[in-house]
Amino acid sequence: MNSDTKINRGNFILIILVSAYTIITNEWGEKKCPSKENLIFKFLCGEKIPINCQREEVFDMLKILFKESQAQKIYEYISSIQIDDIKELEKIKGIGPKTTAKINQFFIVERNCSE
């Protein structure tokens, strides 16, 4: 595969998100969220994702929002304990208020996971 046709992981994820957004958006731009069981649809429909639950899917969503190294640090932290507040993530070296504010836009703290 030459460099002109090579798709990196970030572009691939962007293509998937745009495709998913197209699927859930009608011709007038209104969202019609068909299946909120899929985290990508929850994410695109504006529903917050429980950060303590479905950790591997949460890691995938974190990798969309942040650099892989940052996503890995956050994932390792939430995998080791069940957090009570997203601001708790500021204990991680390199994670500050801007990062936790961004996380807070997309994730909620859920202590009682159904799975």
C-alpha positions in Angstrom: 0.0 0.0 0.0 1.6 3.3 -1.0 1.5 6.4 1.2 -1.3 8.0 -0.9 -3.8 5.2 0.0 -2.6 4.5 3.5 -5.2 5.2 6.2 -3.9 5.7 9.7 -5.8 4.6 12.8 -7.0 8.2 13.5 -8.4 8.7 10.0 -10.1 5.2 10.2 -11.8 6.1 13.5 -12.9 9.5 12.0 -14.4 7.7 9.0 -16.3 5.3 11.3 -17.6 8.2 13.4 -18.7 10.2 10.4 -20.4 7.1 9.0 -22.2 6.4 12.3 -23.3 10.0 12.5 -24.7 9.8 9.0 -26.6 6.6 9.9 -28.2 8.3 13.0 -29.0 11.6 11.3 -31.9 12.1 9.0 -31.9 14.4 6.0 -32.9 17.4 8.1 -30.0 16.9 10.5 -32.1 15.6 13.3 -30.7 12.8 15.4 -32.6 9.5 15.5 -30.6 7.3 17.9 -31.7 3.8 17.0 -29.6 1.7 19.4 -28.1 3.1 22.5 -26.6 -0.2 23.4 -23.6 0.6 21.1 -21.3 3.0 22.9 -20.4 4.8 19.6 -24.1 5.6 19.2 -24.4 6.7 22.8 -21.4 8.9 22.3 -22.7 10.5 19.1 -26.2 10.9 20.5 -24.8 13.0 23.3 -25.5 10.4 26.1 -22.8 10.2 28.7 -21.0 6.9 29.0 -20.4 5.4 32.4 -16.6 5.5 32.9 -16.5 2.7 35.5 -18.4 0.2 33.3 -17.6 -1.5 30.0 -13.9 -0.5 30.5 -12.6 -1.8 27.2 -15.2 0.2 25.2 -14.4 3.2 27.4 -10.8 2.8 26.5 -11.7 2.9 22.8 -13.7 6.1 23.3 -10.8 7.7 25.3 -8.4 6.9 22.4 -10.8 8.9 20.1 -10.7 11.9 22.5 -7.0 11.9 23.6 -3.6 10.8 22.6 -3.0 7.1 23.1 -0.6 7.6 26.0 -3.0 9.8 27.8 -5.9 7.4 27.2 -3.7 4.6 28.5 -3.0 6.4 31.7 -6.7 7.1 32.3 -7.7 3.6 31.4 -5.1 2.1 33.8 -6.3 4.3 36.6 -10.0 3.5 36.2 -9.2 -0.2 35.8 -7.4 -0.3 39.1 -10.1 1.4 41.2 -13.7 2.5 40.9 -13.6 6.3 40.8 -16.2 8.4 42.6 -15.6 11.6 40.8 -14.0 12.5 37.4 -11.9 15.2 39.0 -10.1 12.3 40.8 -8.4 11.6 37.5 -6.3 14.8 38.1 -4.2 12.6 40.4 -2.7 11.1 37.2 0.5 12.8 36.1 -0.2 14.9 33.0 -4.0 15.0 33.5 -5.3 18.4 34.5 -8.5 20.4 34.8 -8.9 20.8 31.0 -8.6 17.1 30.4 -11.1 16.2 33.2 -13.5 18.9 31.9 -13.3 17.2 28.4 -13.9 13.8 30.0 -16.8 15.2 32.0 -18.5 16.2 28.7 -18.7 12.6 27.5 -18.5 10.4 30.6 -20.3 10.0 33.9 -19.4 8.1 37.1 -21.5 5.0 37.5 -21.0 2.9 40.5 -23.6 0.2 39.8 -22.7 -1.4 36.5 -25.4 -3.7 35.1 -22.9 -6.1 33.6 
